[in-house]
Amino acid sequence: MPIATVNPADGETLKTFDPLSEDEIERRIAEADAAFRGWRTTTFEERARLLTAAAALLEREASGVARVVTTEMGKTLGAAEAEVAKCVKAMRWYARNAEELLADEYPAAEDVTDSGAVRARVCYRPLGPVLAVMPWNFPLWQVIRFAAPALMAGNVGLLKHASNVPQTALYLGDLFHRAGFAPGCFQTLLVPSRAIESVLRDRRIAAATLTGSEGAGRSVASVAGDEIKKTVLELGGSDPFIVMPSADIDAAARVAVTARVQNNGQSCIAAKRFLVHTDVYDAFAERFTEGMRRLTVGDPMDPATDVGPLSSEQGRSDLEDLVTDALAQGAQTLCGGRRPEGLERGFYYEPTVLTGITDRMRIHHEEAFGPVATLYRVSDVDEAIDVANDTSFGLSSNVWTRDDAETERFVRDLEAGGVYLNGMTASHPALPFGGVKRSGYGRELDGHGIREFCNVTTVWQAA
């Protein structure tokens, strides 16, 4: 895949970039290694000062940065502006909280005396340069939610961003430099995917984090495993959105539309499978379908647009293949199911609701990365849980119920990294984020995220 900005709203190639040479990659890895030796000894106060400066810089430049993001991957301008604000919030949160999150821990003296120690403590120490392989769908947020905690912990970062968002990638590398971080603390590597293995195998790279497809995660994890290096993986999702009879159906249907089409439907944590109790199925289906039908598809720079284009022609083709397969095997469309008229130049697809889904269909098992929802009728809590868990993914889940007993069943039995009750899944700096099964492992955000790339060091002291 070429390293280029291709505007998904019209398919026009705006800029192309040459990949870094092997010599330049080596220079940057060496610079990261050298930077780590100094950065790891800085105080939390100094790290927080620089991260706060970077947040302020990003906030001042929000309008221009958002337009670049929209131009490169197609999300609506309003969504891009919200993404910038979220990044600023997370940077400031980690600047305020990192020292406390990584404070030394002291076990009670009576718990360690039989080990021969008069005192003991647990310290968190940085690992070193971390390679971050990041996706295009949230090209700022995915990077910042790694970079902010990693830098505050004393690590340094090397960013291999998706090849279709090179301007965003270069901006991020420049942002930390202009905020005052020492050279080498955070760098962008404009390289093709085939270069990832050699970078990860370099002895100076301590660990890796990846957000992306299951295939990309498997590839990075296998190399890192061979090198015995720590990884955190946040991969795909096919999140259930469960609606039970006690739910506020109007609110559930309204939120369901947003949960499905956020980021033009291209979000790992977007609700994709809608599991509705038979007692309220017809009412929910009517409201949800009407909400999807009313959405405006068009130019992502236009404030009136609800859903912009998919990020690429390939992405749209992949989505169409899933819909075509489902329809061929008996699924029905309640709305959408085609490319919109009058938008032939871009990579657009209509918001779509499919029903009559069976386990023979690919869309039952694979992630639909675009504004396509699948609607299921379930008879009770047990069936809702069975259908929800009938997937290889386990990133998050959404449950709408006002019944306490049902709530506890879903929290206990859903196989997911999160259960969001009477609302939609969203990541937040103060809450751990990640999945189970083929959605990956490890956690980002909160204290769990900042400790992922730390050496948990036991300090034992005798008299």
C-alpha positions in Angstrom: 0.0 0.0 0.0 1.5 3.4 -1.0 2.1 6.0 1.7 -0.3 8.6 0.5 -3.2 10.9 1.4 -6.2 9.8 -0.7 -9.3 11.8 0.0 -12.1 9.2 0.5 -14.7 11.8 -0.3 -13.7 11.9 -4.0 -10.9 9.3 -4.4 -8.3 12.0 -5.3 -4.7 11.4 -4.4 -3.5 14.6 -2.7 0.0 13.8 -1.5 2.5 10.9 -1.7 5.4 10.3 0.5 8.6 8.3 0.1 9.3 5.7 2.8 12.3 6.1 5.0 15.5 4.4 3.9 17.0 1.7 6.0 19.8 4.1 7.1 17.2 6.6 8.3 15.3 3.9 10.2 18.5 2.9 11.9 19.3 6.5 12.8 15.9 7.0 14.4 16.0 3.8 16.4 19.5 4.8 17.6 18.1 8.3 18.5 15.2 6.7 20.4 17.6 4.4 22.3 19.8 7.4 23.3 16.8 9.5 24.2 15.5 6.8 26.6 18.6 6.8 28.6 18.0 10.4 29.6 14.2 10.5 29.5 13.9 7.6 32.0 15.6 9.7 34.7 13.4 12.8 34.3 10.9 13.6 37.1 7.2 13.2 36.8 7.0 17.0 37.2 9.2 17.5 34.1 7.3 14.9 32.0 3.9 16.5 33.0 5.1 19.9 32.1 6.0 18.8 28.6 2.9 16.7 28.1 0.8 19.6 29.2 2.6 21.9 26.7 1.9 19.3 23.9 -1.8 19.3 24.9 -2.0 23.1 24.8 -0.4 23.1 21.4 -2.8 20.5 20.0 -5.7 22.4 21.4 -4.6 25.6 19.7 -4.2 23.8 16.4 -7.4 21.8 16.7 -9.2 23.2 13.7 -6.4 22.6 11.2 -5.6 19.2 12.6 -9.2 18.1 12.4 -9.4 19.1 8.7 -6.3 17.0 8.0 -7.9 14.0 9.7 -11.2 14.4 7.8 -9.3 14.8 4.5 -7.2 11.7 5.1 -9.8 9.2 6.4 -13.2 10.6 5.9 -14.8 11.0 9.3 -17.1 14.0 9.7 -15.3 17.3 10.6 -17.3 17.4 13.8 -16.1 13.9 14.8 -12.6 14.9 14.0 -12.8 18.0 16.2 -14.2 15.8 19.0 -11.3 13.4 18.6 -8.8 16.3 19.0 -10.6 17.4 22.2 -10.5 13.9 23.6 -6.8 13.6 23.0 -6.2 16.9 24.8 -8.3 15.6 27.8 -6.3 12.4 28.0 -2.9 14.1 27.8 -3.9 16.4 30.7 -5.4 13.5 32.7 -2.1 11.5 32.5 -0.1 14.6 33.2 -2.1 15.0 36.4 -2.3 11.4 37.5 0.7 9.5 36.3 2.8 10.0 39.4 0.1 8.6 41.6 -0.6 5.7 39.3 3.0 4.7 39.3 3.7 5.4 43.0 5.8 2.8 44.9 3.7 0.2 46.7 4.6 -1.0 50.2 3.3 -4.3 51.4 2.5 -4.5 55.1 5.6 -5.3 57.2 3.9 -8.3 58.8 3.3 -9.8 55.4 7.0 -9.9 54.4 8.8 -10.6 57.6 8.8 -14.3 57.0 10.8 -13.6 53.8 13.6 -12.3 55.8 12.9 -8.7 54.8 12.7 -5.7 57.2 11.0 -3.8 54.4 9.9 -4.3 50.8 8.4 -2.3 48.0 7.2 -2.5 44.4 8.4 0.0 41.9 7.3 0.7 38.3 10.2 1.4 35.9 10.0 2.1 32.1 11.0 -0.6 29.6 12.5 1.5 26.8 11.6 2.3 23.2 8.1 1.0 22.4 7.0 0.5 18.8 3.4 1.6 18.2 1.6 0.2 15.1 -1.5 2.3 14.8 -4.7 2.4 12.6 -6.3 5.0 10.5 -9.8 5.1 12.0 -9.0 7.2 15.0 -5.6 8.5 13.8 -5.0 10.9 16.7 -6.8 9.2 19.6 -5.3 5.7 19.1 -1.8 7.3 19.1 -2.3 9.6 22.0 -3.8 7.0 24.3 -0.6 5.1 23.9 1.8 8.0 23.8 0.5 9.9 26.8 0.9 7.1 29.4 4.0 5.7 27.8 5.9 9.0 27.9 4.7 9.7 31.4 6.0 6.3 32.5 9.5 7.2 31.1 9.3 5.2 27.9 9.9 6.7 24.4 7.9 5.9 21.3 8.3 5.1 17.6 5.1 5.4 15.6 4.4 3.3 12.6 1.0 4.7 11.5 -1.4 3.5 8.9 -0.1 4.3 5.4 -3.3 6.3 4.4 -2.8 8.9 7.2 0.8 10.1 6.7 0.1 13.8 7.3 -1.5 13.0 10.6 1.4 10.8 11.5 4.0 13.5 10.7 2.0 16.0 12.7 2.1 13.8 15.8 5.8 13.3 15.6 6.3 17.1 15.2 3.8 17.9 18.0 6.0 16.4 20.7 9.1 17.9 19.3 7.6 21.4 19.2 6.3 21.0 22.8 9.9 20.6 24.0 10.4 16.9 24.3 14.0 15.9 23.6 14.9 14.6 20.1 14.1 10.9 19.9 11.4 10.8 22.6 8.6 10.4 20.1 9.2 9.8 16.4 7.2 8.9 13.3 8.4 6.2 11.0 7.0 6.6 7.5 7.5 3.0 6.5 5.5 0.3 4.8 4.0 -2.6 6.8 6.7 -5.0 5.7 9.3 -2.9 7.6 7.6 -3.6 11.0 9.2 -7.0 11.5 12.8 -5.7 11.2 12.1 -2.8 13.5 10.5 -5.0 16.1 13.3 -7.5 16.0 15.9 -4.8 16.7 17.4 -5.4 20.2 16.8 -1.8 21.2 13.1 -2.0 20.8 11.7 -3.1 24.1 8.0 -3.8 23.4 5.2 -3.1 20.9 1.5 -2.1 20.9 -0.9 -2.5 18.1 -4.4 -1.5 17.4 -5.8 -2.9 14.2 -7.0 -6.1 12.5 -6.8 -9.6 13.8 -4.3 -10.5 11.0 -2.0 -7.6 11.8 -2.2 -8.5 15.5 -1.3 -12.1 14.8 1.7 -11.0 12.7 3.1 -8.6 15.3 2.5 -10.9 18.2 4.3 -13.8 16.5 7.4 -11.7 15.9 7.3 -10.3 19.4 6.8 -13.7 20.8 9.8 -15.0 18.9 11.8 -12.1 20.3 10.2 -12.5 23.8 9.0 -8.9 23.9 5.9 -7.5 25.6 2.9 -6.6 23.4 -0.5 -5.1 23.9 -3.1 -5.8 21.2 -6.4 -4.1 20.6 -8.0 -5.8 17.6 -11.4 -6.2 16.0 -14.8 -6.2 17.6 -18.3 -7.3 16.8 -20.0 -5.8 19.9 -23.5 -6.8 20.9 -26.2 -4.2 21.7 -28.8 -6.0 23.8 -32.2 -4.5 24.4 -34.5 -6.1 27.0 -38.2 -5.3 27.7 -37.6 -3.1 30.7 -35.4 -0.7 28.6 -36.4 2.8 27.5 -37.0 1.8 23.9 -37.0 5.3 22.4 -33.6 6.1 24.1 -32.2 2.7 23.2 -33.1 3.1 19.5 -31.8 6.6 19.4 -28.4 5.7 21.0 -28.2 2.5 18.8 -28.0 4.7 15.7 -25.1 6.6 17.0 -23.5 3.5 18.4 -23.6 1.9 14.9 -22.6 4.8 12.7 -20.0 6.6 14.9 -16.9 7.2 12.8 -18.9 6.3 9.7 -19.3 2.8 11.3 -15.6 2.2 11.3 -14.9 1.7 14.9 -13.9 -1.5 16.7 -16.2 -0.6 19.6 -19.1 0.4 17.5 -22.2 -1.7 18.2 -22.6 -4.1 15.3 -25.1 -6.8 16.4 -28.4 -5.7 17.8 -30.0 -8.4 20.0 -33.6 -7.4 20.9 -36.0 -9.2 23.1 -39.1 -10.4 21.2 -41.5 -8.4 23.3 -40.0 -5.1 22.2 -38.4 -6.2 18.9 -41.0 -4.7 16.5 -41.0 -1.3 18.3 -37.2 -1.1 18.5 -36.7 -2.3 14.9 -39.1 0.4 13.6 -37.5 3.2 15.5 -33.9 2.1 14.9 -34.5 1.6 11.1 -36.2 4.9 10.8 -33.3 6.6 12.6 -30.8 4.9 10.3 -32.9 5.9 7.2 -32.9 9.6 8.2 -29.2 9.9 8.4 -27.6 12.3 5.8 -24.7 10.7 3.9 -22.3 13.1 2.2 -19.3 15.4 2.3 -17.6 15.0 5.7 -16.7 18.7 5.7 -20.4 19.7 5.5 -21.8 20.3 9.1 -25.1 18.8 7.9 -23.5 15.4 7.2 -24.1 12.5 9.6 -22.1 9.8 7.8 -19.1 10.4 5.5 -17.3 8.0 3.2 -15.5 4.8 4.2 -11.8 5.2 4.3 -11.0 3.4 1.1 -12.4 1.6 -1.9 -11.2 -1.7 -0.5 -13.0 -1.0 2.8 -16.2 -0.4 1.0 -15.8 -3.5 -1.2 -15.2 -5.7 1.8 -18.4 -4.3 3.4 -20.4 -4.9 0.3 -19.2 -8.5 0.1 -20.5 -9.2 3.6 -23.9 -7.7 2.7 -24.1 -9.5 -0.6 -23.3 -12.9 1.1 -26.0 -12.3 3.7 -28.7 -11.4 1.2 -27.8 -14.4 -1.0 -28.5 -16.6 2.0 -31.8 -15.1 2.9 -31.2 -12.0 4.9 -33.4 -9.0 4.3 -32.7 -5.3 4.3 -34.9 -3.0 6.3 -33.0 0.0 4.9 -29.9 0.7 2.8 -27.8 -2.0 1.3 -26.3 -0.1 -1.6 -24.1 2.8 -2.6 -26.0 6.1 -2.4 -26.9 7.9 -5.6 -25.1 11.2 -6.5 -21.9 10.3 -4.6 -20.2 8.2 -7.2 -16.7 9.8 -6.8 -16.2 8.9 -3.1 -16.3 5.6 -1.1 -19.8 6.0 0.3 -22.2 3.4 1.6 -25.8 3.8 2.8 -26.6 3.1 6.5 -28.0 -0.4 6.4 -30.1 -2.6 8.7 -30.1 -6.4 8.0 -32.4 -8.9 9.6 -32.9 -12.6 9.2 -29.3 -13.3 10.1 -28.1 -16.9 10.5 -24.8 -18.5 11.5 -24.2 -19.6 7.9 -23.6 -16.0 6.9 -20.2 -14.4 7.0 -21.5 -11.2 8.6 -22.6 -13.3 11.7 -18.9 -14.2 12.2 -16.9 -11.3 10.7 -16.6 -7.7 11.7 -18.6 -5.3 9.5 -16.5 -2.2 9.4 -18.9 0.3 8.1 -22.5 1.5 8.7 -24.2 -1.9 8.5 -26.2 -3.2 11.5 -27.5 -6.8 12.0 -30.7 -7.2 13.9 -31.5 -10.4 15.9 -34.7 -11.4 17.8 -34.0 -13.2 21.1 -36.5 -14.8 23.5 -34.8 -14.3 26.9 -31.7 -13.4 28.8 -30.1 -16.8 28.2 -30.5 -16.6 24.4 -29.3 -13.0 24.4 -26.1 -14.1 26.2 -25.6 -17.1 23.9 -26.0 -15.0 20.7 -23.8 -12.2 22.1 -21.0 -14.7 22.9 -21.3 -16.5 19.6 -18.4 -14.6 18.1 -14.6 -14.9 18.1 -14.4 -11.3 19.3 -14.9 -9.9 22.8 -14.1 -6.2 22.9 -17.1 -4.5 24.5 -20.8 -4.8 24.9 -23.9 -2.7 25.4 -26.9 -3.7 27.5 -30.2 -1.9 27.9 -32.2 -3.1 30.9 -33.6 -1.6 34.2 -33.8 -5.1 35.8 -31.1 -5.5 38.4 -31.1 -9.3 38.2 -30.6 -9.1 34.4 -27.8 -6.6 34.8 -25.9 -9.0 37.1 -26.3 -11.9 34.6 -25.0 -9.8 31.7 -22.1 -8.4 33.7 -21.2 -12.0 34.9 -21.7 -13.9 31.6 -20.9 -11.6 28.7 -17.5 -12.4 27.2 -16.2 -8.9 26.7 -13.7 -6.4 28.0 -16.5 -4.0 29.0 -20.2 -4.0 29.7 -21.9 -0.6 29.1 -25.3 -0.4 30.7 -28.0 1.9 29.2 -25.5 3.7 27.1 -22.9 3.1 24.3 -19.3 2.0 24.6 -16.8 4.8 24.7 -13.2 4.9 25.8 -12.2 7.3 28.6 -8.7 7.9 30.1 -9.8 7.0 33.6 -11.3 3.6 32.6 -9.3 0.5 31.4 -9.9 -0.4 27.8 -9.3 -3.7 25.9 -10.8 -7.0 25.0 -10.7 -10.8 25.3 -10.7 -13.7 22.8 -9.6 -12.5 19.3 -10.1 -8.9 20.3 -6.7 -8.9 21.8 -5.1 -8.7 25.2 -3.6 -6.2 27.6 -5.3 -2.9 28.5 -4.9 0.7 27.5 -5.9 3.8 29.6 -6.3 4.2 33.3 -3.6 2.9 35.6 -3.7 -0.5 33.9 -2.7 1.1 30.7 0.3 3.1 32.0 1.6 0.0 33.8 1.6 -2.2 30.7 5.0 -1.0 29.6 6.6 -0.9 32.9 9.0 -3.3 34.6 7.3 -4.2 37.9 10.3 -4.3 40.2 10.4 -5.9 43.6 12.7 -4.3 46.1 13.6 -6.5 49.1 15.7 -5.3 51.9 17.2 -7.1 54.9 18.5 -5.4 58.0 
